Amino acid sequence: MQSDALGLYPACSMTDVHISGLTKRFGQTTAVDAVDLHIKSGELFFLLGPSGCGKTTLLRMIAGFIDPTAGSIHFGDRDVTHLAVNKRQTGMVFQSYALWPHMTVSENVAYGLKVRKVPKEKRQELVNKALTSVQMEQYAKRKPNQLSGGQQQRVALARALVVEPTVLLLDEPLSNLDARLRLEMRGEIRRICRESGITTIYVTHDQVEALSMADRMVVLKDGRAQQIGPPEKIYRHPKSRFVAEFLGEANFLPATLGSKQNGLHSVQTVAGTLTSSSATMEEHGQCQEGQEVICCIRPESLQPIKRSAASTLEAPGNVIEGRRTDTMYLGEAAQHTVALADGCALKVLELNPSLPRGQGEDSTKEETECLYIHPDDVILVPVST
């Protein structure tokens, strides 16, 4: 990179990332198994999955720390599959921050520029801009041990951005922060990524982090991509039970597909006959009458109603009756447990609950409940997954 091309957040830093058939085996163990991804220029893209799913190995192959067993990685038109780390023009933010304890904040951020032999005057200008972008300019002369965890994370982000990476890589950067700081930094990282326009790949196992920040994401399991798309689409239209379960709370009911009329599938469940507009399985040719499926219902999609109101609903048949056996008051919400006739139980999340005074003391008192579920929220997934 030529020093006269340096200028924080240049338009030329934007690039897309193509990953094709990327595989990594360690002996007999396959950590990443033939993953295909296209990450768009300027996109904040998440690699999401449980521990051991291969997400960090995948990120490290993109960074150049691990050489793939098979497949290819392209940054735009450049094939970087086997290119050295320092030739890829990536910036990386580690879980541990990896700041030099003997250097000031300013010196830490300037380190990469110094290695690239950027002139001192230009170097200081870029450092100042980078620290301003993460709102840390007033801490330039402090040492890392004089900063909070959130402040250290901002410095690590500034150090990665200041060298103008074509791709920014973040490896679980918020996992060491407390809940309040994590929430604050989610917004900050999203803001900085949007302002910079740099293609960003972010690894996490925290589904709330991914759902609240990502433009798109991939859910990984056992080294394989399970589903790729925008957070809201994956959450509302999961392709498998694993994806539905990993992304949040869900009720799962065994079911049998009935006929389809007016675009809605009839579904026989232990909670009665429901109608579903779920098209995820149909898109893959997996919907056949009489087929055994799993019905996925999110707790927040179950709406407590009065029995007298059932006939006025858009889908009056989608009413489930049961006995409320428990209530857990959470402040902004209440989580109810509703037992069905066959012994199954549903979790129901009620936002802004209006519980009577003393409800917590009588939370075990059983009450009859009528719950309505819209056909769009009756999600069908295959039994095999």
VOGU-3710 file (C-alpha; in Angstrom, 3 decimals, decimal comma):
1> mqsdalglyp> 0,000/0,000/0,000  1,432/3,369/-0,922  1,589/5,901/1,864  0,094/8,670/-0,311  -3,051/6,528/-0,732  -3,706/6,442/3,002  -6,750/8,337/4,219  -9,167/6,908/6,751  -12,212/5,192/5,204  -11,250/5,464/1,507
11> acsmtdvhis> -13,811/4,304/-1,056  -11,246/1,918/-2,540  -11,305/-0,133/0,694  -14,672/-1,641/-0,224  -14,487/-5,150/-1,627  -16,555/-8,308/-1,713  -15,391/-11,695/-0,432  -15,980/-14,950/-2,327  -15,452/-18,231/-0,471  -15,816/-21,415/-2,513
21> gltkrfgqtt> -15,710/-24,986/-1,192  -13,540/-23,909/1,741  -12,480/-26,921/3,790  -10,119/-27,482/6,700  -9,224/-30,877/8,111  -7,064/-31,517/11,158  -6,098/-35,169/10,768  -9,373/-37,122/10,659  -11,414/-34,184/11,973  -13,133/-31,859/9,512
31> avdavdlhik> -13,447/-28,439/11,160  -14,835/-26,613/8,101  -16,636/-28,609/5,436  -17,004/-27,199/1,883  -18,383/-23,778/2,859  -19,560/-21,432/0,079  -20,160/-17,759/0,897  -20,473/-14,491/-0,999  -20,044/-11,504/1,314  -20,989/-8,220/-0,349
41> sgelffllgp> -18,922/-5,032/-0,350  -19,494/-2,958/2,770  -21,578/-5,681/4,416  -21,504/-6,522/8,126  -21,606/-10,315/7,872  -21,789/-12,671/10,859  -20,458/-16,208/11,281  -22,780/-17,604/13,963  -22,876/-20,966/15,668  -22,192/-22,939/18,860
51> sgcgkttllr> -18,709/-23,728/20,166  -16,883/-26,154/17,882  -18,965/-25,356/14,782  -15,935/-24,108/12,798  -16,632/-20,369/12,771  -13,266/-19,273/14,242  -11,360/-21,699/11,982  -13,207/-20,208/9,006  -12,323/-16,656/10,104  -8,679/-17,580/10,595
61> miagfidpta> -8,517/-19,033/7,087  -9,927/-15,771/5,732  -7,290/-13,873/7,748  -4,470/-16,148/6,563  -3,525/-17,629/9,942  -4,627/-21,116/8,832  -4,033/-22,614/5,385  -7,122/-24,309/3,876  -7,112/-28,006/2,996  -9,281/-27,266/-0,058
71> gsihfgdrdv> -11,291/-24,466/-1,630  -10,553/-20,826/-2,390  -10,853/-17,308/-0,933  -11,090/-14,211/-3,134  -11,095/-10,562/-2,051  -12,668/-8,976/-5,096  -10,608/-10,266/-8,034  -7,621/-11,212/-5,858  -7,044/-14,867/-4,987  -5,767/-14,712/-1,388
81> thlavnkrqt> -6,243/-18,408/-0,558  -2,585/-19,050/0,233  -1,392/-15,449/0,579  0,577/-14,432/3,683  -1,299/-12,565/6,421  0,549/-9,290/5,836  -0,265/-9,355/2,101  -4,070/-9,582/2,476  -4,803/-6,038/3,709  -7,064/-7,263/6,497
91> gmvfqsyalw> -7,557/-5,715/9,912  -8,314/-8,004/12,842  -9,820/-7,347/16,259  -9,151/-10,179/18,692  -11,214/-11,340/21,648  -8,332/-10,436/23,977  -7,782/-6,975/22,367  -4,008/-7,735/22,087  -2,893/-4,188/22,939  0,751/-3,474/23,804
101> phmtvsenva> 0,716/-2,660/27,570  3,886/-0,493/27,436  2,550/1,727/24,621  0,080/4,575/24,855  -3,274/4,409/23,079  -1,896/6,583/20,280  1,217/4,399/19,902  -0,878/1,225/19,793  -3,048/2,602/17,005  -0,003/3,903/15,114
111> yglkvrkvpk> 1,904/0,611/15,267  0,601/-0,832/11,995  1,271/2,437/10,181  4,827/2,512/11,546  5,448/-1,020/10,237  4,188/0,166/6,818  6,670/3,079/7,003  4,011/5,767/6,794  5,649/9,182/7,452  5,326/10,403/11,042
121> ekrqelvnka> 3,230/13,483/10,219  0,763/11,488/8,112  0,764/8,741/10,728  -0,363/11,112/13,491  -3,092/12,546/11,290  -4,508/9,073/10,606  -4,244/8,057/14,264  -6,189/11,153/15,315  -8,914/10,413/12,763  -9,139/6,777/13,835
131> ltsvqmeqya> -9,406/7,653/17,533  -12,048/10,284/16,774  -14,082/7,727/14,820  -14,249/5,489/17,925  -14,648/8,444/20,317  -11,315/7,827/22,072  -9,290/10,899/21,058  -9,212/12,243/24,645  -7,501/9,038/25,847  -4,628/9,128/23,330
141> krkpnqlsgg> -1,876/9,435/25,968  -3,179/6,763/28,340  -1,864/3,213/28,652  -4,221/0,241/28,077  -4,274/-0,649/31,798  -5,774/2,776/32,486  -8,798/2,013/30,304  -12,008/0,072/30,833  -12,754/-3,056/28,792  -15,051/-1,132/26,452
151> qqqrvalara> -12,418/1,563/25,908  -9,749/-1,042/25,161  -12,090/-2,585/22,610  -12,498/0,789/20,895  -8,721/1,189/20,719  -8,344/-2,283/19,195  -10,980/-1,347/16,621  -9,208/1,945/15,799  -5,902/0,073/15,362  -7,539/-2,308/12,888
161> lvveptvlll> -9,250/0,488/10,937  -6,322/2,900/10,686  -4,384/0,705/8,202  -7,314/0,873/5,762  -8,088/-2,854/5,525  -10,039/-4,139/2,549  -11,703/-6,583/4,963  -12,201/-6,132/8,721  -12,305/-9,322/10,831  -13,769/-9,437/14,348
171> deplsnldar> -13,304/-12,544/16,513  -15,915/-12,463/19,335  -14,808/-8,920/20,252  -17,467/-8,319/22,929  -17,290/-11,593/24,859  -15,105/-10,126/27,644  -17,439/-7,205/28,350  -20,305/-7,034/30,817  -23,900/-6,939/29,568  -24,246/-3,130/29,625
181> lrlemrgeir> -20,996/-2,539/27,739  -21,833/-5,249/25,203  -25,094/-3,489/24,419  -23,322/-0,146/24,046  -20,546/-1,548/21,857  -22,984/-3,337/19,525  -24,331/0,016/18,421  -20,862/1,539/18,201  -19,401/-1,241/16,051  -22,402/-1,149/13,735
191> ricresgitt> -22,095/2,646/13,423  -18,368/2,498/12,695  -18,755/-0,277/10,120  -21,494/1,649/8,336  -19,490/4,876/8,313  -16,318/3,181/7,102  -18,033/1,085/4,418  -15,449/-1,649/5,025  -16,538/-5,231/4,418  -16,698/-6,742/7,905
201> iyvthdqvea> -16,817/-10,392/8,979  -17,769/-10,937/12,613  -17,602/-14,209/14,592  -19,919/-14,800/17,554  -21,888/-17,509/19,357  -24,293/-14,881/20,732  -27,497/-14,965/18,681  -28,766/-11,642/20,101  -25,538/-9,984/18,975  -25,962/-11,383/15,472
211> lsmadrmvvl> -29,681/-10,622/15,197  -29,242/-7,024/16,347  -26,153/-6,129/14,285  -25,821/-8,213/11,119  -26,795/-7,233/7,589  -26,645/-10,945/6,789  -25,304/-14,020/8,535  -24,577/-17,707/8,187  -25,520/-20,248/10,865  -22,895/-23,001/11,123
221> kdgraqqigp> -23,081/-26,507/12,576  -20,341/-29,160/12,491  -18,359/-27,085/9,999  -21,228/-26,746/7,508  -23,388/-23,772/6,559  -26,968/-24,460/7,661  -28,646/-21,255/6,473  -27,573/-17,893/5,033  -29,593/-14,699/4,925  -30,732/-11,542/6,739
231> pekiyrhpks> -31,325/-12,021/10,496  -35,069/-11,412/10,344  -35,569/-13,947/7,532  -33,570/-16,674/9,272  -35,352/-16,027/12,575  -38,847/-16,058/11,069  -38,216/-18,718/8,402  -35,641/-21,220/9,746  -34,935/-24,180/7,467  -34,327/-26,650/10,294
241> rfvaeflgea> -35,046/-27,296/13,943  -31,389/-26,650/14,769  -31,498/-23,143/13,264  -34,839/-22,350/14,916  -33,625/-23,571/18,309  -30,239/-21,878/18,127  -31,661/-18,455/17,273  -33,969/-18,181/20,260  -36,764/-19,658/22,335  -39,204/-21,877/20,444
251> nflpatlgsk> -41,982/-24,380/21,063  -41,751/-27,548/18,951  -44,832/-29,680/18,297  -44,926/-32,913/16,272  -47,361/-32,459/13,391  -48,784/-33,960/10,200  -49,362/-31,947/7,040  -52,922/-31,838/5,755  -54,312/-30,277/2,589  -53,483/-26,844/1,208
261> qnglhsvqtv> -56,236/-24,329/0,537  -56,009/-20,620/-0,337  -52,242/-20,734/0,149  -52,470/-22,126/3,692  -51,395/-25,576/4,875  -53,610/-27,453/7,322  -51,474/-28,969/10,099  -52,586/-31,571/12,629  -50,816/-31,030/15,973  -51,229/-32,038/19,609
271> agtltsssat> -52,595/-28,516/20,135  -55,325/-29,091/17,521  -55,585/-28,289/13,813  -53,663/-25,156/12,821  -53,149/-23,390/9,496  -49,725/-22,296/8,333  -48,458/-20,054/5,550  -44,889/-21,259/6,098  -43,277/-21,630/2,670  -39,744/-22,589/3,735
281> meehgqcqeg> -40,244/-26,330/3,218  -42,326/-25,808/0,090  -39,462/-23,865/-1,498  -37,362/-27,021/-1,269  -40,070/-29,420/-2,488  -40,541/-30,909/0,982  -44,292/-30,330/1,495  -46,543/-33,339/0,883  -49,910/-34,176/2,399  -49,574/-36,739/5,190
291> qeviccirpe> -45,923/-35,863/5,788  -44,629/-35,797/9,371  -43,170/-32,377/10,219  -42,251/-30,269/13,226  -44,309/-27,186/13,997  -42,183/-24,371/15,434  -43,954/-21,596/17,346  -42,067/-18,687/18,920  -43,269/-17,775/22,459  -43,802/-14,117/21,502
301> slqpikrsaa> -46,106/-15,067/18,599  -48,704/-16,638/20,922  -51,239/-13,942/21,825  -53,490/-14,394/24,884  -57,093/-13,581/23,863  -60,617/-13,862/25,247  -62,547/-16,910/24,007  -65,348/-14,620/22,800  -62,944/-12,875/20,416  -61,942/-16,062/18,543
311> stleapgnvi> -64,627/-15,761/15,857  -63,374/-12,310/14,796  -59,810/-13,444/14,083  -58,208/-13,717/10,630  -57,695/-17,459/11,188  -60,272/-18,425/13,844  -59,095/-22,035/13,852  -55,646/-21,040/15,109  -56,700/-20,823/18,736  -55,019/-23,054/21,299
321> egrrtdtmyl> -56,602/-23,722/24,677  -54,694/-24,756/27,768  -54,101/-24,107/31,448  -51,620/-21,488/32,593  -49,612/-23,271/35,260  -46,842/-20,762/35,884  -45,879/-17,137/35,289  -42,435/-15,617/35,562  -42,510/-11,807/35,712  -39,505/-10,269/33,886
331> geaaqhtval> -40,344/-6,566/34,019  -40,870/-5,630/30,372  -42,361/-9,067/29,728  -43,895/-12,081/31,454  -43,176/-15,692/30,515  -46,148/-18,005/30,971  -46,239/-21,791/30,888  -49,446/-23,136/29,354  -50,170/-26,867/29,668  -52,101/-28,591/26,862
341> adgcalkvle> -54,524/-31,496/27,248  -51,993/-34,168/26,232  -49,385/-33,074/28,776  -47,317/-30,898/26,425  -46,558/-27,357/27,538  -46,061/-24,107/25,624  -43,934/-21,137/26,583  -45,759/-17,845/26,000  -44,044/-14,441/26,121  -46,332/-11,511/26,908
351> lnpslprgqg> -44,836/-8,064/26,361  -45,757/-5,206/28,725  -47,838/-7,511/30,935  -50,543/-6,059/33,159  -50,344/-8,514/36,029  -52,536/-8,005/39,094  -50,793/-7,020/42,319  -49,489/-10,096/44,115  -49,396/-12,163/40,911  -45,911/-13,388/41,772
361> edstkeetec> -47,256/-14,982/44,971  -50,044/-16,760/43,072  -47,987/-17,678/40,009  -48,748/-21,380/40,457  -52,539/-20,852/40,345  -53,902/-22,559/37,222  -55,976/-20,444/34,840  -57,599/-21,303/31,504  -55,869/-19,614/28,570  -56,871/-19,036/24,947
371> lyihpddvil> -53,901/-18,337/22,681  -54,024/-17,134/19,099  -51,248/-17,823/16,565  -51,232/-16,146/13,143  -50,658/-18,523/10,171  -47,463/-16,611/9,292  -46,051/-17,570/12,696  -46,746/-21,297/12,401  -43,325/-22,369/11,105  -42,903/-25,822/9,572
381> vpvst> -39,536/-27,565/9,534  -38,549/-31,115/8,480  -38,391/-33,863/11,107  -34,962/-35,027/9,927  -33,233/-31,790/10,874
//
